[in-house]
Amino acid sequence: MNISWNGFGSFTIAGKPIDGEVTLVTDPYQNTTGLRFPRTLKASIVAQSHAGDYANNITSISAEGDKRVFLVSHAGEYEVGGIAVQGITALKKDGTEHTIFKIMIEDVKIAFLGALDRELTEKEVEALGNIDVLIIPIGGKSVMNASTATEVVSQIEPRIVIPSFAHIADIKEAFADIGPFCKEIGCVAEEVNKAKITKSSLPDEEMQVLILSRS
């Protein structure tokens, strides 16, 4: 399975859970955010955590294969092409509708927290269950900051952490860079182009933080 970062809370997750490759894209953002969304992305599934401009550019995603793109934007359990997706309601602090997701692909359990701006409740932690890979916002402003993100990591105890909503130059909303989060959690701020993850490659003991460069 490969995970690449498109910017903000948008990731492309591609794997081969059954026969052919299946792709899931999270939170495709509008160009009005100040960052141009990739023009050529194809997917079988889009997981949309909220209705704002950081996640509502659904029409930019082309269908993968001969079927329509399957949109998951609310609570429920779904399966497409061997990828299992569970949406869990997790409102933002001001009550804005928001959904977090548990994604199962190639026996790897991923938690995607979208643009959440608070710690998780016990009920939400229980709903997510055991998580291998946590994709978590760290940039502050309209999402959780480094300190809150560190607390959420301790709530979930994943084996791999992938930060989202890190600083990107010349955009409207100035999210924090990766430095404060790495200082809080104790990681080296080194970027990689994409994350290549398999069940057998998951770290056994020390948690790993993967900082992705924008693809």
C-alpha positions in Angstrom: 0.0 0.0 0.0 1.2 3.5 -0.9 0.1 6.7 0.8 0.9 10.1 -0.7 0.0 13.6 0.4 -1.8 16.0 -1.9 -1.9 18.9 0.6 -3.9 19.9 3.7 -6.0 16.8 4.7 -6.0 15.2 1.3 -4.1 11.9 0.8 -4.1 9.3 -1.9 -4.1 5.7 -0.5 -3.6 3.0 -3.1 -3.4 -0.7 -2.6 -4.3 -4.1 -4.0 -6.7 -5.6 -1.5 -8.1 -8.2 -3.9 -7.1 -8.5 -7.6 -6.3 -5.0 -9.1 -5.3 -1.7 -7.6 -7.9 0.3 -5.7 -7.5 3.9 -4.7 -9.1 6.0 -2.0 -8.7 9.8 -1.8 -9.4 11.8 1.3 -10.7 15.4 1.5 -10.1 16.8 -2.0 -9.7 20.6 -1.5 -10.8 23.6 -3.6 -8.2 25.8 -5.4 -9.7 28.7 -3.5 -7.7 27.6 -0.5 -4.7 29.0 -2.3 -3.3 25.6 -3.3 -4.1 24.0 -6.6 -5.5 20.5 -6.3 -4.0 17.8 -8.6 -5.9 17.6 -11.9 -5.4 13.9 -12.7 -6.4 12.0 -9.6 -8.5 8.9 -10.1 -10.1 6.9 -7.3 -12.7 4.3 -6.5 -13.6 5.9 -3.1 -13.5 9.5 -1.7 -13.7 9.9 2.0 -14.9 13.4 2.9 -14.7 14.4 6.5 -16.6 17.8 6.3 -18.3 20.1 3.8 -15.8 23.0 3.8 -13.5 24.0 1.1 -10.7 21.9 2.5 -12.7 18.8 1.6 -15.5 19.5 -0.9 -13.8 19.3 -4.4 -15.4 15.9 -5.1 -15.9 16.6 -8.8 -12.2 16.9 -9.3 -11.8 13.1 -8.8 -12.2 10.9 -11.9 -13.5 7.4 -11.6 -11.1 4.5 -11.5 -12.2 1.9 -13.9 -15.8 1.7 -15.3 -17.6 2.5 -12.0 -18.6 5.8 -10.5 -16.6 7.3 -7.6 -18.1 6.1 -4.3 -18.4 9.0 -1.8 -18.3 8.3 1.9 -19.1 11.4 4.0 -21.1 10.3 7.0 -21.2 7.6 9.6 -21.7 4.0 8.4 -19.8 1.0 7.2 -18.9 0.5 3.6 -16.8 -1.8 1.4 -15.6 -1.1 -2.2 -13.1 -3.2 -4.1 -11.8 -4.8 -0.9 -11.3 -1.6 1.0 -13.5 -1.4 4.2 -14.4 2.1 5.3 -16.2 3.0 8.6 -17.3 6.6 9.1 -17.6 7.8 12.7 -19.4 11.0 13.6 -17.0 13.4 15.4 -18.3 17.0 15.5 -15.8 19.9 15.7 -15.6 22.0 18.9 -18.2 24.5 17.5 -20.6 21.7 16.6 -19.8 21.7 12.9 -20.6 18.3 11.2 -17.4 16.3 10.8 -16.7 12.6 10.3 -13.5 10.6 11.0 -12.7 7.3 9.3 -11.3 3.9 10.0 -10.0 2.4 6.7 -8.9 -1.2 6.3 -6.8 -2.1 3.4 -4.4 -5.0 2.9 -5.0 -5.9 6.6 -3.6 -2.5 7.7 -6.0 -0.4 9.8 -5.8 3.4 9.1 -7.5 6.2 11.2 -8.1 9.4 9.2 -9.0 12.3 11.5 -9.8 14.8 8.7 -9.8 18.4 10.0 -10.7 17.6 13.6 -9.8 20.3 16.1 -10.0 18.5 19.5 -9.1 15.4 21.4 -11.1 12.3 20.9 -13.8 11.1 23.3 -13.7 7.7 24.9 -16.5 6.6 22.6 -14.6 7.7 19.5 -11.4 6.0 20.6 -13.4 2.8 21.2 -15.1 3.0 17.8 -11.7 3.3 16.1 -10.2 0.4 18.0 -6.7 -0.8 17.3 -5.0 1.4 14.7 -1.8 0.8 12.8 -1.6 4.1 10.9 -2.9 7.4 12.2 -3.3 10.4 9.8 -3.7 13.4 12.1 -3.8 17.2 11.6 -1.2 19.2 13.5 -1.3 22.7 12.1 -3.5 24.6 14.5 -5.9 27.3 13.4 -9.1 25.5 12.2 -7.6 22.0 13.1 -5.9 20.6 16.2 -2.5 22.0 17.1 0.7 20.1 17.9 -0.1 19.8 21.6 -3.6 18.4 21.0 -2.3 16.1 18.3 0.3 14.7 20.6 -2.5 13.9 23.2 -4.6 12.2 20.5 -1.6 10.1 19.4 -1.3 8.9 23.1 -5.0 8.1 23.0 -4.8 5.9 20.0 -1.2 4.5 20.3 -0.7 3.8 16.6 2.4 2.2 15.1 2.8 4.8 12.4 1.8 8.5 12.5 1.4 10.7 9.4 0.8 14.4 10.0 -1.5 16.5 7.9 -2.3 20.2 7.7 1.4 21.2 8.0 2.6 24.6 6.8 2.5 25.3 3.1 3.9 28.6 1.9 1.7 31.3 0.4 -1.7 29.9 1.3 -4.6 31.8 3.0 -4.6 30.0 6.3 -1.1 29.9 7.9 -0.9 26.4 9.5 2.1 25.7 11.7 5.1 23.9 10.3 6.0 20.4 11.4 8.6 21.6 14.0 6.3 22.1 17.0 4.8 18.7 16.5 8.2 17.0 16.2 9.3 18.8 19.3 6.2 17.6 21.2 6.3 14.0 20.1 10.0 13.5 19.6 10.6 13.0 15.9 13.1 14.1 13.2 11.6 16.5 10.7 12.7 14.6 7.6 10.3 14.3 4.6 9.7 11.3 2.4 7.9 11.3 -1.0 5.4 8.6 -0.1 4.8 6.0 2.6 5.0 2.4 1.5 3.3 0.3 4.2 2.6 -3.4 4.5 1.3 -5.4 7.5 4.7 -7.0 7.8 6.6 -3.7 7.7 4.8 -2.1 10.6 7.2 -1.3 13.5 7.0 -3.7 16.4 8.1 -1.4 19.2 8.9 2.3 18.7 6.2 4.3 16.9 7.3 5.8 13.6 6.4 9.3 12.3 6.4 9.7 8.5 6.4 13.2 7.2 5.3 13.3 3.6 6.3 15.9 1.1 3.5 17.1 -1.1 3.1 15.1 -4.3 
